[in-house]
Amino acid sequence: MLPSLTKTEILILTAVCSTERYGLEIVDRVKEISAGKTTLSLGGLYTTLHRMEQKGIVMTRWGETDEVRRGARRKYYKTTGLGLKALRQVKTAMDYLKHLPQLAYVGS
């Protein structure tokens, strides 16, 4: 059974499904995807990413150290196979719901 997803998880999975990203990139991408309607705080983002990692829908890796960041490493996130399946299931349901009024009208 696929895990259920919150709206925030759907947006994050969409942000990291094609390429791995680190925190601030995810925040920016979610804002872009949602046309500015959703802005994530870093605290909320990392709490959600941790929960998503426990669900098995994102995976992480540590980046290399960087002199610009004085040795600090970034943590990168990417959607797992399970995450992609869950995201596809949501997309299928949304596509179905989009056409539901038309289906109801045709059946009348």
C-alpha positions, 0 to 999 in steps of 0.5 A: 500500500502506498503512503498517503501524502499531505499537500506539503509532501506532494509539493516537496516530492514534485520539487525533488522528483526530477533532480536532487535539491537541498533545503533552500532550493526546495523552498524556492522550487515549492514557491515556484510550483505553487505560483507563490501560494505556498511558502515553506519555513526551513523549520517546517521543511526539515520536519516534513523532510524527516517524516518523508524520509521515515515513510521511505518517499525521499532519500538523502545524501550529504554533499561535499564540504565547501570552502565558501560554506567553511566546511559545512555540508548540504544535505540533498533530497531526492524522491525514491521509487515509492515516492514517485509511485505515491506521486503518480497515484495522486496525479491519477486521482487529481486527473480523475477528479478534474474530469468528474463533473464532465463524467457526471454531466454525460451520465445524466 
